[in-house]
Amino acid sequence: MERRTRTIAALGATAVAVSTMLVLSSCSLFGGDDAVPAPTRTAAAGPDGGSSDATEPVPTPTTSPVLTPGSVAAETEVVSKSGDTSLHVRIVQRPDGLFDAELSDYRTTNPQPIALQFRHRPAAYADGYDTVVRSQVQWSGTSAPVKVPLDDAGRTPDYLSSAVLVPMPNEDGSESDDRPWVGSVLAIGALDWRLPNPYPQLEVTVGKARPGAYGWVRDADGAPRTYGVSHGDELSTVSERFGVTPAQLRWMNPYLETRGAEEWLLEGTTLNLDPAKR
C-alpha cells in the first residue's frame, strides 16, 4: 500500500513538471521563438449559435461631403407623358455628407394626392408600386414641399436612377372610381448624377468558400456577377472571399441588410458582385 502511494505521488509530480515545462516553453511548440498564436474569429457557429469570440469594431462612416456643400449632385424635370404634370428636382450636397432634394415649379391640371419617389432602376410610365423606394414624400393640391431629406439614400445615392410622381389613394384611404391610375407612375425624371466614382478600379475576384462565406457564386462571361447568401454568412468574411472591403461590398449593394454586431447577412438574399450594376 505504501509503495502504491509513493508511485501515485511520483506520477503527479511528473505531470506538474511537464505542465510547467509546456507553459514556460510554449513558443517552441509552434516553431522557433514565435509567440503562441491568438485565436481567430470564425463564423462557424452561424447567426443563431452562441459565440464568445470578440467581434471586430465597425469603422465609423466618414461624414465628409463628396462635393462642396451646396453643390448640385443631380437635377431633373419630372414630367408626365401628356406634359400636364411636372416638377423640378435638384439634389444638393449637405455639409454632413448626406443630400437634400429641393423641389420647385410643381404644375398640374389635375390636383390629387400624389407622392414623389426615388427609384433604383429606370422607370416607365404606368409602372406599378415599387416595394423599395427612397425618400418618398406625399402631398395634395397644387403646392409641393420645398425640400425633402434623402437621408435614407446614404452618402452615395447615385444608384438611384429615377424620380417619379405616383398618384396616391385619397387621404381617407378610399380610391375614387374616376382615378384608375392610382398607384401607377404618372411622371418620370431620369437622374444624371455628378458624383465621382469612389472605387474606379474596383475588381472582384473569387476566393474559396469558407466558414462565413459558403454561398454560391454565379458568373457571366467568366466574371462573377451575383452571390447567393448561405446560412452563417457574414459581411466581413464574404468581402474577404471576393477580395473587396466591407465598404466596397456595401457600395455595390446599396440595399444590403445585416443583423447584429457580427453583421450577419440575410440567408437566401442575392448580392451584386458587378460594380457596373449597383
C-alpha positions as CSV (number, residue, x, y, z in Angstrom):
1,M,0.0,0.0,0.0
2,E,2.8,2.4,0.9
3,R,4.6,1.6,-2.4
4,R,1.4,2.4,-4.4
5,T,1.0,5.7,-2.7
6,R,4.6,6.7,-3.5
7,T,4.0,5.7,-7.2
8,I,0.9,7.9,-7.5
9,A,2.7,10.8,-5.9
10,A,5.6,10.4,-8.3
11,L,3.3,10.4,-11.3
12,G,1.5,13.5,-10.0
13,A,4.8,15.3,-9.6
14,T,5.8,14.3,-13.1
15,A,2.6,15.7,-14.6
16,V,3.1,19.0,-12.8
17,A,6.6,19.3,-14.1
18,V,5.6,18.5,-17.7
19,S,2.8,21.1,-17.4
20,T,5.2,23.7,-16.1
21,M,7.6,23.0,-19.0
22,L,4.9,23.4,-21.6
23,V,3.9,26.8,-20.2
24,L,7.5,28.0,-20.0
25,S,8.4,26.8,-23.5
26,S,5.1,27.0,-25.2
27,C,6.6,29.1,-28.1
28,S,8.7,26.1,-29.2
29,L,5.5,24.1,-29.8
30,F,4.6,26.5,-32.7
31,G,8.1,26.7,-34.2
32,G,11.2,28.6,-33.2
33,D,10.6,31.6,-30.9
34,D,7.3,32.6,-32.3
35,A,4.6,33.6,-29.8
36,V,1.6,31.5,-29.3
37,P,-0.9,32.5,-32.0
38,A,-4.1,34.2,-30.8
39,P,-7.4,32.5,-31.6
40,T,-9.0,33.8,-34.8
41,R,-12.7,34.7,-35.1
42,T,-14.8,32.4,-37.3
43,A,-18.5,32.3,-38.3
44,A,-18.8,28.5,-37.9
45,A,-21.4,28.9,-35.2
46,G,-23.8,30.8,-37.6
47,P,-26.1,33.7,-36.7
48,D,-28.3,31.6,-34.5
49,G,-25.5,30.0,-32.5
50,G,-23.7,31.3,-29.5
51,S,-20.1,32.6,-29.6
52,S,-17.8,34.1,-27.0
53,D,-15.4,35.4,-29.7
54,A,-14.9,39.2,-29.6
55,T,-16.1,41.0,-32.8
56,E,-14.0,43.4,-34.7
57,P,-15.1,47.1,-34.3
58,V,-17.1,48.5,-37.1
59,P,-15.4,51.7,-38.5
60,T,-17.4,54.9,-38.2
61,P,-18.5,56.1,-41.7
62,T,-17.0,59.3,-42.8
63,T,-19.2,62.4,-42.7
64,S,-17.1,64.3,-45.2
65,P,-19.2,65.5,-48.2
66,V,-18.2,64.2,-51.6
67,L,-18.9,67.5,-53.2
68,T,-18.6,71.1,-51.9
69,P,-21.7,71.6,-49.7
70,G,-24.4,73.3,-51.7
71,S,-23.3,71.7,-55.0
72,V,-25.9,70.2,-57.2
73,A,-25.3,66.4,-57.5
74,A,-28.2,65.7,-59.9
75,E,-31.1,67.7,-61.5
76,T,-34.1,66.6,-63.4
77,E,-37.6,67.6,-64.6
78,V,-40.2,65.0,-63.6
79,V,-42.8,65.2,-66.4
80,S,-45.9,63.3,-67.2
81,K,-46.5,61.7,-70.7
82,S,-49.0,64.4,-71.5
83,G,-47.0,67.2,-70.0
84,D,-49.9,68.3,-67.8
85,T,-47.9,67.5,-64.6
86,S,-44.3,68.4,-63.9
87,L,-41.9,69.0,-61.0
88,H,-38.3,70.3,-60.9
89,V,-36.0,68.4,-58.7
90,R,-32.4,69.3,-57.6
91,I,-30.4,67.1,-55.4
92,V,-27.9,69.1,-53.3
93,Q,-24.9,68.1,-51.2
94,R,-25.2,68.9,-47.4
95,P,-22.3,69.6,-45.1
96,D,-22.9,66.4,-43.2
97,G,-22.2,64.3,-46.3
98,L,-25.9,63.5,-47.0
99,F,-28.2,65.1,-49.6
100,D,-31.4,67.1,-49.9
101,A,-33.9,67.1,-52.8
102,E,-35.0,70.7,-53.5
103,L,-38.4,70.8,-55.2
104,S,-39.8,73.7,-57.3
105,D,-42.2,74.6,-60.1
106,Y,-44.8,72.0,-59.4
107,R,-47.5,72.2,-62.1
108,T,-50.6,70.0,-62.6
109,T,-54.0,70.3,-64.3
110,N,-55.4,67.6,-62.0
111,P,-54.6,68.2,-58.4
112,Q,-54.7,65.0,-56.4
113,P,-52.9,63.1,-53.6
114,I,-49.5,62.4,-55.2
115,A,-46.1,61.1,-54.0
116,L,-42.6,61.8,-55.1
117,Q,-40.4,58.7,-55.0
118,F,-36.8,58.0,-55.9
119,R,-36.4,54.6,-57.5
120,H,-33.4,52.3,-58.1
121,R,-33.9,51.4,-61.8
122,P,-35.2,53.4,-64.8
123,A,-38.9,53.8,-64.5
124,A,-41.6,53.7,-67.2
125,Y,-45.0,55.3,-67.4
126,A,-47.7,53.2,-65.8
127,D,-45.3,51.2,-63.7
128,G,-46.9,49.9,-60.5
129,Y,-45.9,50.3,-56.9
130,D,-42.2,49.7,-56.1
131,T,-41.6,47.9,-52.8
132,V,-38.3,49.6,-52.3
133,V,-38.1,53.4,-52.8
134,R,-36.1,56.1,-51.1
135,S,-37.3,59.4,-49.5
136,Q,-40.9,59.2,-50.5
137,V,-42.9,62.4,-49.7
138,Q,-46.7,62.9,-50.3
139,W,-48.9,66.0,-50.7
140,S,-52.3,67.1,-52.1
141,G,-53.4,70.1,-54.0
142,T,-51.1,72.3,-56.1
143,S,-48.3,73.0,-53.7
144,A,-45.3,70.6,-53.3
145,P,-42.9,70.6,-50.4
146,V,-39.8,72.8,-50.8
147,K,-37.2,70.3,-49.5
148,V,-37.0,66.5,-48.9
149,P,-34.1,65.0,-47.0
150,L,-32.5,62.0,-48.8
151,D,-31.0,60.6,-45.6
152,D,-32.2,57.0,-46.3
153,A,-30.3,57.1,-49.6
154,G,-26.9,57.3,-47.9
155,R,-23.8,59.2,-48.9
156,T,-23.5,57.7,-52.4
157,P,-27.1,58.0,-53.7
158,D,-26.1,57.7,-57.4
159,Y,-27.6,54.2,-57.5
160,L,-31.0,55.9,-57.8
161,S,-31.9,56.2,-61.4
162,S,-35.4,57.8,-61.4
163,A,-37.5,60.4,-59.7
164,V,-41.2,59.7,-60.2
165,L,-44.6,61.0,-59.3
166,V,-47.2,58.5,-58.3
167,P,-50.9,59.3,-57.7
168,M,-51.9,58.0,-54.2
169,P,-55.2,56.9,-52.6
170,N,-57.4,59.6,-51.0
171,E,-56.5,60.7,-47.5
172,D,-59.4,58.6,-46.1
173,G,-57.9,55.5,-47.7
174,S,-60.5,55.2,-50.5
175,E,-59.8,55.1,-54.2
176,S,-62.0,57.2,-56.3
177,D,-63.6,55.4,-59.3
178,D,-62.5,58.1,-61.6
179,R,-58.8,57.6,-60.8
180,P,-58.0,54.1,-62.0
181,W,-54.4,55.2,-62.4
182,V,-53.8,55.4,-58.6
183,G,-50.5,53.6,-57.7
184,S,-49.1,53.9,-61.3
185,V,-46.2,56.1,-62.3
186,L,-47.6,59.3,-63.8
187,A,-44.4,61.4,-64.3
188,I,-40.8,60.5,-64.7
189,G,-37.4,62.2,-64.5
190,A,-34.1,60.5,-65.1
191,L,-31.3,61.3,-62.6
192,D,-28.0,62.1,-64.2
193,W,-25.5,62.2,-61.3
194,R,-22.4,64.2,-60.9
195,L,-20.8,62.2,-58.1
196,P,-17.3,60.8,-58.6
197,N,-16.9,57.0,-58.5
198,P,-15.2,56.2,-55.2
199,Y,-13.8,52.9,-56.5
200,P,-12.9,53.4,-60.2
201,Q,-10.5,50.5,-60.2
202,L,-12.7,48.1,-58.2
203,E,-12.1,44.5,-59.2
204,V,-13.9,41.5,-57.7
205,T,-12.0,38.2,-57.5
206,V,-13.4,34.8,-56.4
207,G,-11.8,33.0,-53.5
208,K,-12.6,29.6,-52.0
209,A,-15.7,29.0,-49.9
210,R,-15.0,29.2,-46.2
211,P,-16.9,29.4,-42.8
212,G,-18.8,32.7,-43.0
213,A,-18.9,32.7,-46.8
214,Y,-20.3,29.4,-48.0
215,G,-22.7,30.7,-50.6
216,W,-23.0,30.2,-54.4
217,V,-21.3,32.4,-57.0
218,R,-22.9,33.0,-60.3
219,D,-20.9,34.3,-63.2
220,A,-21.3,35.5,-66.8
221,D,-18.5,35.6,-69.4
222,G,-16.1,34.4,-66.7
223,A,-16.7,37.3,-64.4
224,P,-18.6,37.0,-61.0
225,R,-22.0,38.6,-61.1
226,T,-24.0,37.6,-58.1
227,Y,-23.6,35.7,-54.8
228,G,-26.3,33.7,-53.1
229,V,-26.0,34.2,-49.3
230,S,-25.8,31.0,-47.3
231,H,-26.7,30.3,-43.6
232,G,-24.0,31.8,-41.4
233,D,-22.5,34.2,-43.9
234,E,-21.2,37.4,-42.5
235,L,-20.2,40.7,-44.2
236,S,-16.5,40.8,-43.4
237,T,-15.9,37.1,-44.5
238,V,-17.9,37.4,-47.7
239,S,-16.0,40.6,-48.5
240,E,-12.7,38.8,-47.9
241,R,-13.7,35.9,-50.1
242,F,-14.2,38.3,-53.1
243,G,-11.1,40.5,-52.4
244,V,-13.0,43.6,-51.5
245,T,-13.6,45.6,-48.3
246,P,-17.0,45.6,-46.5
247,A,-17.4,49.2,-47.5
248,Q,-16.9,48.2,-51.2
249,L,-19.4,45.4,-50.9
250,R,-22.0,47.7,-49.3
251,W,-21.3,50.2,-52.1
252,M,-22.1,47.6,-54.7
253,N,-25.2,46.6,-52.7
254,P,-26.9,49.8,-51.5
255,Y,-29.9,47.9,-50.1
256,L,-27.8,45.4,-48.2
257,E,-29.1,44.4,-44.8
258,T,-27.2,42.8,-41.9
259,R,-28.1,41.6,-38.4
260,G,-26.3,42.0,-35.1
261,A,-22.9,43.4,-34.3
262,E,-21.4,40.5,-36.3
263,E,-23.2,41.8,-39.4
264,W,-24.7,38.5,-40.4
265,L,-26.1,38.6,-44.0
266,L,-29.7,37.5,-44.6
267,E,-29.8,33.9,-45.8
268,G,-31.3,33.5,-49.2
269,T,-30.7,37.0,-50.4
270,T,-28.6,37.7,-53.5
271,L,-25.7,40.1,-53.6
272,N,-24.5,42.0,-56.6
273,L,-20.8,41.5,-57.5
274,D,-20.7,43.7,-60.6
275,P,-19.6,47.3,-59.8
276,A,-21.3,48.4,-63.0
277,K,-24.7,47.0,-61.9
278,R,-25.1,48.6,-58.5
